[in-house]
Amino acid sequence: MNDAVECACYVLQETAAAVVWALAFEQECRAAIVAAGGIHSLIRLCATSGSTAVLEHAAGALWNLTYDEASRSAVASAGGIPPLVALLQHGSVEVQQHAAGALANLAVDGTLLPTIADTAGVSLLVQLLGSSSTQIVEFAIDIVQDRLSAAAAAAPGSADAEFSKALAVAGGILALVRLLSIQDDGHAGTDLTMRLRAAACLASLATDPVYAKATAEPHGAILALVKLAGSSSSLEEQEEAATILGLIAAADDDCRRAICHANGAAALVGLLSSSSHAVVANTAAAVSNLASDADCRQALAEVGGIQSLLSLLSQVQLWQQQQQQQQQQIVEQQPQPADVDGFTIGDACACAAPAASIADRPSLSLMSGAQSVADSLVSQPDSWLCPMTSVAPLVNNASVVVDV
């Protein structure tokens, strides 16, 4: 085939693929394209064409077609996953984006997601996490997050369980840490979502102490987490940051000190006054882990950690007292008829007293976390931190000032 004929073929393919891409926006047209065997033709173009424009249009058409469930299974059955994955490494960002869009639609079918992940491989996924395209990063992080969830539930030694190790070896932790520093720049919602997904992946990895320590190693990693904990206006980000810092702090003294050197003690103590029970509970656990190191105990004390914990515990006690009073009032307001077989209606009311709503009730993890960290602070040899040997007596002391 001479150059002129080849060029003409590319023009025809490009035009045809562009028309199919445009038609595939409409559901009725998508059904007609599938019925006419269009999926096989588009996959063949994605696998063999040497024209960037043809690849862009063909992958775009598959992207639109895969919005339909039936088309997703048809594309997978026709062998569409390997050529689409190969296009993720094409030199054109537009081609990559269209291929990622089609694969993301295919991944909606949970049975296809492992195949996509296996075909892409960990190294490519890590590479895509560093893409300049938000769409490509979102695709990659969705796959990584799903595989980490599968790894957490998998039996030791299985292929799924090995994903975490492969991700760490391929530089995935560093790639995820870098995503924590994405700045809101005209796409605040999208950027926040990516930071949250990256944080969720790191939290999943950090449940293993080996990866928790590895998460702390990249330059700026702890600083980025501390910044999220101390500066983010998103309660979800604060919760994720506190969770990861807590897991890192559980690894060893070096990790704990690194957190404190990055101003982590102040950021975490600040979160103890959060309006979110989940944030406070996770923060209390993180502070408890920090408090197992003498230097960190000093840092926590210097930024008001003890006072914050005592205030938190006092609020929990006050809440408990209020609930007891409310239940007592309910019982007292009920009429007390004569006993029936030794059981009064008042007894029934006492049994049926309504509990506080979930929104008003401190979580058990919040209470136990606060008590644990407070006890950690005051039970250590550094007695100068607090003159008491236990927090509980101090909380019960009437002289404690409670800010509620």
C-alpha positions in Angstrom: 0.0 0.0 0.0 1.5 3.3 -1.1 1.5 6.4 1.1 -1.4 8.1 -0.7 -3.6 5.0 -0.3 -2.6 4.6 3.3 -3.4 8.2 4.0 -6.8 7.9 2.3 -7.6 4.9 4.5 -6.7 6.8 7.6 -8.9 9.6 6.6 -11.8 7.3 5.9 -11.2 5.5 9.2 -10.9 8.7 11.1 -14.1 10.1 9.6 -16.0 6.9 10.2 -14.8 6.5 13.8 -15.6 10.2 14.5 -19.2 9.7 13.2 -19.7 6.5 15.3 -18.3 8.3 18.3 -20.8 11.2 17.9 -23.7 8.8 17.3 -22.8 6.8 20.4 -23.9 9.7 22.6 -27.5 8.5 22.0 -28.8 5.3 23.6 -30.8 4.2 20.5 -27.8 4.7 18.3 -25.6 2.7 20.7 -27.9 -0.2 20.3 -27.8 0.1 16.5 -24.0 0.3 16.5 -23.7 -2.9 18.6 -26.2 -4.7 16.4 -24.2 -3.8 13.3 -21.0 -5.3 14.8 -19.5 -1.9 15.5 -17.8 -3.1 18.7 -15.5 -5.5 16.9 -14.6 -2.9 14.3 -13.8 -0.3 16.9 -11.7 -2.7 19.0 -9.8 -3.7 15.8 -9.0 0.0 15.1 -7.8 0.5 18.7 -5.5 -2.5 18.3 -4.1 -1.9 14.9 -4.4 1.7 13.7 -1.3 3.8 13.4 -3.3 7.1 13.4 -3.6 9.1 16.6 -6.9 10.6 15.4 -8.4 7.2 14.5 -7.3 5.9 17.9 -8.8 8.9 19.7 -12.1 8.6 17.9 -12.4 4.8 18.2 -11.5 4.8 21.9 -14.0 7.6 22.4 -16.7 5.6 20.6 -16.0 2.6 22.9 -16.1 5.0 25.9 -19.7 6.1 24.9 -20.8 2.6 24.1 -19.7 1.2 27.4 -22.2 3.4 29.3 -24.7 0.5 28.5 -24.4 -2.6 30.6 -24.9 -4.9 27.6 -22.2 -3.2 25.7 -19.7 -3.5 28.6 -20.0 -7.3 28.5 -19.8 -7.3 24.7 -16.6 -5.2 24.7 -15.0 -7.5 27.3 -16.1 -10.6 25.4 -14.7 -9.3 22.2 -11.3 -8.8 23.7 -11.5 -5.0 24.1 -9.7 -4.7 27.4 -6.1 -5.4 26.3 -6.0 -2.9 23.4 -7.6 -0.3 25.6 -5.1 -0.9 28.3 -2.3 -0.6 25.7 -3.7 2.8 24.7 -3.1 4.1 28.3 0.6 4.3 27.3 0.0 6.1 24.0 1.8 9.4 23.5 -1.4 11.3 23.1 -3.1 12.4 26.3 -6.5 12.5 24.5 -6.1 8.9 23.4 -5.1 7.9 27.0 -8.2 9.8 28.4 -10.6 8.1 26.0 -9.2 4.7 26.8 -9.3 5.4 30.5 -12.9 6.5 30.2 -13.9 3.3 28.4 -12.0 1.2 31.0 -13.6 3.1 33.8 -17.0 2.3 32.4 -16.0 -1.4 32.1 -14.8 -1.4 35.7 -18.4 -0.5 36.8 -18.9 -4.2 36.3 -17.1 -5.6 39.3 -16.3 -8.9 37.6 -14.3 -7.0 35.0 -12.3 -4.8 37.3 -9.7 -7.5 38.4 -9.1 -8.3 34.7 -8.5 -4.7 34.0 -6.1 -4.4 36.9 -4.2 -7.6 36.0 -4.0 -6.6 32.4 -2.7 -3.1 33.3 -0.2 -4.3 35.9 0.9 -2.5 39.0 3.7 -0.5 37.3 1.4 1.0 34.8 -1.2 1.9 37.5 1.5 3.7 39.5 2.6 5.5 36.3 -1.0 6.6 35.7 -1.3 8.0 39.2 1.3 10.6 38.2 -0.5 11.6 35.0 -1.2 15.3 34.3 -4.8 14.3 33.4 -7.3 14.3 36.3 -9.5 11.8 34.5 -6.6 9.3 34.1 -5.6 9.7 37.7 -9.2 9.1 38.8 -9.3 5.9 36.8 -6.0 4.6 38.2 -6.9 5.5 41.8 -10.3 3.7 41.5 -8.5 0.6 40.4 -5.9 0.8 43.1 -8.4 1.5 45.8 -10.5 -1.5 44.7 -7.5 -3.8 44.6 -6.4 -2.7 48.1 -9.8 -3.5 49.4 -9.6 -6.9 47.8 -6.1 -7.4 49.3 -7.4 -6.6 52.8 -10.0 -9.3 52.6 -7.8 -11.9 50.8 -6.1 -14.9 52.3 -2.4 -14.5 53.0 -0.2 -15.5 50.1 -3.0 -15.1 47.5 -2.6 -13.0 44.4 -4.9 -10.3 45.8 -3.0 -10.2 49.1 0.3 -9.6 47.2 -1.1 -6.4 45.6 -0.1 -4.2 48.5 3.5 -5.4 48.4 3.7 -5.0 44.6 2.2 -1.5 44.8 4.8 -0.4 47.4 7.7 -1.9 45.4 6.5 -0.1 42.3 6.5 3.3 44.0 2.8 3.5 44.6 3.1 4.9 48.1 5.1 7.9 46.8 2.6 8.4 44.0 -0.3 8.4 46.5 1.5 10.7 48.9 2.0 13.2 46.1 -1.7 13.2 45.4 -2.3 14.4 49.0 -0.7 17.8 48.0 -3.0 18.5 45.1 -4.2 22.0 45.4 -7.8 23.2 44.8 -7.4 25.1 41.5 -10.7 25.6 39.8 -11.8 22.0 40.5 -12.1 22.0 44.2 -14.6 19.1 44.3 -12.5 16.9 42.0 -9.3 17.7 43.8 -10.8 17.0 47.2 -12.2 13.7 45.9 -8.7 12.6 44.6 -7.1 13.6 47.9 -9.6 11.6 49.8 -9.2 8.6 47.6 -5.4 8.8 47.9 -5.7 9.1 51.7 -8.1 6.1 51.8 -5.5 4.0 49.9 -2.7 5.1 52.2 -4.9 4.3 55.2 -5.5 0.8 53.8 -1.8 0.3 53.3 -0.8 1.7 56.7 -2.8 -0.9 58.6 0.4 -3.0 58.0 3.2 -1.5 60.1 5.7 -2.1 57.3 3.7 0.1 54.9 2.9 2.6 57.7 6.6 3.2 58.1 7.0 3.3 54.3 4.3 5.9 54.1 6.3 8.1 56.5 9.5 7.8 54.4 8.9 9.9 51.3 10.0 13.5 51.6 7.1 15.7 52.7 4.7 12.8 53.4 4.2 13.5 57.1 4.1 17.2 56.5 1.3 16.7 53.9 -0.7 14.6 56.3 -0.2 17.1 59.2 -1.3 19.9 56.8 -4.5 18.0 56.0 -5.1 17.4 59.7 -4.5 21.0 60.7 -5.6 23.1 57.7 -8.3 21.2 55.8 -11.9 22.4 56.0 -13.1 18.9 55.1 -14.1 16.7 58.1 -13.5 13.7 55.8 -10.0 14.8 55.1 -9.3 15.5 58.8 -10.6 12.0 59.7 -8.4 10.3 57.0 -5.3 12.3 58.0 -5.8 11.5 61.7 -6.3 7.8 60.8 -3.1 7.6 58.8 -1.0 9.6 61.3 -2.3 7.3 64.0 -1.2 4.2 62.0 2.2 5.8 61.3 2.6 6.7 65.0 2.0 3.0 65.9 5.0 1.9 63.8 7.9 3.0 65.9 9.5 5.9 67.9 11.2 7.3 64.8 7.8 7.7 63.1 6.2 9.2 66.2 9.0 11.8 66.5 8.8 12.6 62.8 5.2 13.5 63.3 5.9 15.7 66.3 8.8 17.4 64.4 6.3 18.3 61.6 4.0 20.0 64.2 1.8 17.0 64.2 1.1 17.2 68.0 -0.5 20.6 67.6 -2.5 19.6 64.6 -3.9 16.5 66.3 -4.6 18.3 69.6 -6.6 20.9 67.6 -8.7 18.1 66.1 -9.8 16.9 69.6 -12.3 19.8 69.6 -13.8 18.8 66.3 -17.6 18.7 65.9 -17.2 15.2 64.3 -17.2 12.2 66.6 -15.3 10.2 64.0 -12.6 12.8 63.7 -12.2 13.0 67.5 -12.1 9.2 68.0 -9.5 8.7 65.3 -7.5 11.7 66.6 -7.6 10.3 70.2 -6.2 7.0 68.9 -3.4 8.9 67.0 -2.5 10.9 70.1 -2.5 7.8 72.2 0.1 6.2 69.9 2.2 9.4 70.0 2.1 9.4 73.7 4.1 6.2 74.0 7.2 8.2 73.3 8.6 10.5 75.9 9.5 13.4 73.5 6.1 13.2 72.0 4.4 13.3 75.4 6.3 16.5 76.1 5.2 18.0 72.8 1.6 17.0 73.4 1.7 18.6 76.9 3.2 21.8 75.5 0.4 22.3 73.0 -2.4 21.8 75.5 -3.0 18.1 74.9 -3.8 17.2 78.5 -6.3 20.1 78.9 -8.0 19.1 75.7 -8.3 15.5 76.7 -9.6 16.4 80.1 -12.2 18.7 78.6 -13.2 15.9 76.2 -13.5 13.4 79.0 -15.5 15.9 81.1 -17.9 16.4 78.2 -18.4 12.7 77.9 -19.1 12.5 81.6 -21.5 15.5 81.4 -23.3 13.8 78.5 -23.7 10.6 80.5 -25.1 12.6 83.4 -27.6 14.4 81.1 -28.8 11.1 79.7 -29.3 9.7 83.2 -31.3 12.8 84.2 -33.4 12.6 81.1 -34.3 9.0 81.7 -35.1 9.7 85.3 -37.4 12.6 84.3 -39.2 10.3 81.9 -39.8 7.8 84.7 -41.0 10.5 87.1 -43.4 12.0 84.6 -45.2 8.8 84.1 -48.3 7.9 86.2 -47.7 5.1 88.6 -50.7 2.8 88.8 -51.0 -0.1 91.1 -48.7 -3.0 90.7 -49.7 -5.7 88.2 -48.1 -8.9 89.2 -45.3 -6.9 90.9 -44.5 -4.8 87.8 -45.6 -1.2 87.3 -46.0 0.9 84.2 -43.2 3.1 85.6 -40.9 0.1 85.5 -41.8 -0.4 81.8 -41.1 3.3 81.1 -37.8 3.0 82.7 -36.9 0.1 80.5 -38.2 1.8 77.4 -36.5 5.2 78.0 -35.4 6.4 74.5 -31.7 6.6 73.9 -30.1 9.7 72.6 -29.9 10.1 68.8 -26.7 8.9 67.1 -25.9 12.5 66.3 -26.0 13.5 70.0 -24.2 10.4 71.4 -20.4 10.3 71.7 -19.2 7.0 70.1 -17.7 4.3 72.3 -14.4 4.6 70.4 -14.3 8.3 71.1 -14.7 7.7 74.9 -12.3 4.8 75.1 -9.8 6.6 72.8 -9.8 9.7 74.9 -9.5 7.7 78.2 -6.7 5.6 76.7 -4.6 8.5 75.5 -5.1 10.5 78.7 -4.0 7.5 80.8 -1.0 7.1 78.5 0.0 10.6 79.2 -0.3 10.6 83.0 0.8 7.0 83.7 4.3 7.5 82.3 7.4 8.3 84.4 7.3 11.9 83.2 5.2 12.8 86.3 5.8 16.5 85.6 3.3 16.3 82.8 0.4 16.0 85.3 0.4 15.7 89.1 -2.2 12.9 89.1 -1.6 9.2 88.5 -4.9 8.8 86.7 -7.2 11.0 84.7 -10.5 9.5 85.9 -10.3 11.0 89.5 -9.5 14.4 88.0 -12.5 14.2 85.7 -14.7 13.4 88.6 -13.4 16.2 90.7 -15.8 19.1 91.0 -13.0 21.6 90.6 -12.4 20.7 86.9 -13.6 23.5 84.6 -15.7 22.0 81.8 -16.1 23.9 78.6 -19.2 22.7 76.8 
